[in-house]
């Protein structure tokens, strides 16, 4: 048991030192690339219904959190072999196997506004402008499937309703990020 703990501790220390050398980017315009050649950070979503968030990049590390819903957006901030260090909308960080993630883009409606009182909504609009008709009022924390983002607005769907939400009111797309 002691030898396993020492080996895990040593592996974690070596990993921590190697990862400390690389910067953690905090915005969409980052030119940092992971070992996969993909940009870091980047948004993905959980593929599996049950995902263990671990304190290190191996099944030898303890589970610190368990996600029980697929489709939640997460941000990949580091890569190590087949493991991805992720951050969720609440800022929780840990490691998951890359096989439990998908490139499908999702978002959370204004998670920073949860618990700020009643009658706080993110407006889903018919078109991608602030004067378009409101077709749904989304409570903070609602998960959306994203279609595309143009840098200011994202087409999104939730609960069978499709429309556009302001990119500034979701967590799952960077400010100014455009994709189809």
Secondary structure by P-SEA (a helix, b strand, c coil): caaaaaaaaaaaaaaaaaaaaccccccccccccccccccccbbbbbcccccccccccccccccccccccccbbbbbccccccccccccccbbbbbbbccccccbbbbbcccccccccccbbbbbcccccccccccccccccbbbbbccccccccccccccbbbbcccccccccccccccc
